[in-house]
Amino acid sequence: MGDRADVVTTSCEIVCLDVKGLSDGNDGPLVDESTCIAGSKNPPVPIQKTDGDILWKFDLVDQLGDCPHDVAACSVLVDGPILYCTSANGVNHEQTFCLHPDAPSFIALEAVTAKLLATGTENLGHRMWHCLLVPPTVEVVNGKRLVFFGCGDGLCYAFEALQEVPSAPIHFKKVWSYDCNPPHFRDPLGDGKPFTYYIGDKRKKYTTTKIDGTFLGPSEIVASPVFHEGRVYGTMGQDPRHGRGRGLLHCIDASKTGDITHSGCVWNYEGLERSISSVAISDGLVDAAELSGKAHCLEEDTGMPCWVHETNAETWSTPPVADGKVYVCTKKNLVTLDAGKEKKVISEITLGSTTYATPFVAKGTLFVCSQSYLWAVPKGAKFTQGAAAPSK
């Protein structure tokens, strides 16, 4: 936001940074960067003008009582003076229950000061399977600004966005909820008995999955919901370490209220496996990627598939659309396809190391980040093997 950058760290802190660092002075309210750089229980270290300038930090563990599973993995959403984020709360290491089930699941902070403005729980800690991972989305629906959260209980929620900074913390006001797991996903055996979420985890000795993508069971929302022309689009999936399984893509009418699991369903698509990617929407088409590597193109209005392309490598990132092309980053290649109803593969390029991040397009340039390299390709350039010199 402007001259600030907000980051969720692996220490489960939301940190606000001055993009100019300490080169223009040590701005506050936090001015003790030497302690932050050294780490807890270590003596402070001298700071330089080339070091980062931390303006403030908000500790999700100490200040909210959260207990994250693995580490915090969410990005923040800044909407004017308000910063929204999920809390990173999760289950224990054995993945059997949430250690702090009543800790907040959703939060809003004042973007300038880190003052806590709003919280929400929705009893989520008593239902979640894994953890809260998903960056929120904000849009206007019927004149009302809403914040959308995809969650670790398999539900997508819409809350009223804050219109101003309250004098004291408030609770989020829920507008609607949508269960992304249909009955045959929550109860695949049809016997009405609780179904063990982790029975489809390939690492478990008791697993029944064949690791071929056919396993049917409940999943959660791992990627940000996408809002477009009054609808919310969201995929379903699990931690990639759990392996393959059947997924879903939902199209939700965002104008409804209450429990809109049935009334808000415009269409859903069961043709893809588990996904941890958001969708891209352009020219009446929805492009989605599943974890196992297939790219899907659907009609926006109906959810009918136009084509499916097998990349033969895991895909973690969202497939952006730009300049009439769809860019699919896999753990092996960058695959470029024509952004149309007919499947056309334009190129497949090895980037030199594993790629997890979503490609980004800005000012006519495509940016692609792998674990070892950052590529910048201007519009019109032929992005072929060896066409650009990557920077480490």
Secondary structure, 3 states (H helix, E strand, C coil): CCCEEEEECCCCEEEEEECCHHHHCCCCCCCCHHHHHHCCCCCCCCCCCCCCEEEEEEECCCCCCCCECCCCCCCCEEECCEEEEECCEEECCCCCCECCCCCCCEEEEECCCCCEEEEECCCHHHCCCCECCCCCEEEEECCEEEEEEECCCCEEEEEECCCCCCCCCEECCEEEEEECCCHHHHCCCCCCCCCCHHHHCCCCCCCCCCCCCCCCCCCECCCCCEEECCEEEEECECCHHHCCCECCEEEEECCCCEECCCCCEEEEECCCECCCCCCEEECCEEEEECCCCEEEEEECCCCCEEEEEECCCCCCCCCCEECCEEEEECCCEEEEEECCCCCCEEEEEECCCCCCCCCEEECCEEEEECCCCEEEEECCCCCCCCCCCCEC
